[in-house]
């Protein structure tokens, strides 16, 4: 994969050397996607589903703990058949908890993918449209560039932010602060 990227970069550089009119740009795609209003909505839905899953998991664990405590306290007074029945019940509950853990992780990941796919597509389309409208031969992801010469590459991030309706002044830092404040408020409850 790295060889393909290097070959593509070499080809682009050779094209740039042979045709000075080619223009290149870069964009901070992560910033664009994470700050889009649609991503806020997706985060709310994912958080709600995660909270519901946590509550369900906690209820299952509490059921197990209550029955395990009852088993510990009363097993000496039970007949062997009752004790075995209660031990089997505990194993079944533990099995359900483990199955739930696996299933809910997959469900939450699928929900996240489903909600975020159109967001990524919208951001990609915005970058594509900007690149075509401005005549760029290629647009690179900022995070994958080791060096950027602003005189030779254009930053499309500000224009892309406008196209996808990211509020002025909203940054990854302000988003992080919002998410931390939200997490702290949830813990305080």
Residue pairs with C-beta under 8 A, 6 or more apart in sequence:
12 24
12 137
12 138
15 22
15 137
16 22
16 24
16 137
22 137
23 134
23 135
23 136
23 137
23 154
24 136
24 137
24 138
24 139
24 140
24 152
24 153
24 154
25 130
25 131
25 134
25 136
25 138
25 139
25 140
25 153
25 154
25 155
25 156
26 139
26 140
26 141
26 142
26 145
26 148
26 153
26 154
26 155
26 156
26 157
27 127
27 139
27 140
27 141
27 142
27 155
27 156
27 157
27 160
28 141
28 142
28 143
28 157
29 123
29 127
29 141
29 142
29 143
30 143
30 172
31 157
31 161
31 171
31 172
32 123
32 126
32 127
32 157
32 160
32 161
32 164
32 166
33 39
33 116
33 119
33 120
33 123
34 172
34 175
35 161
35 166
35 170
35 171
35 172
35 175
36 119
36 122
36 123
36 164
36 165
36 166
37 165
37 166
37 167
38 118
38 119
38 122
39 116
39 119
42 112
42 115
42 116
42 119
43 179
45 111
45 115
46 108
46 111
46 112
46 115
49 107
49 108
49 111
50 108
53 104
53 107
53 108
56 100
56 104
57 97
57 100
57 101
57 104
60 93
60 96
60 97
60 100
61 97
63 93
64 90
64 93
64 94
64 97
67 86
67 89
67 90
67 93
68 90
70 86
71 83
71 86
71 87
71 90
75 83
75 86
78 86
122 164
123 160
123 164
126 160
126 163
126 164
127 139
127 156
127 160
129 163
130 136
130 139
130 156
130 159
130 160
130 163
131 138
131 139
131 156
134 154
134 156
136 154
136 156
139 156
140 153
142 148
142 155
142 157
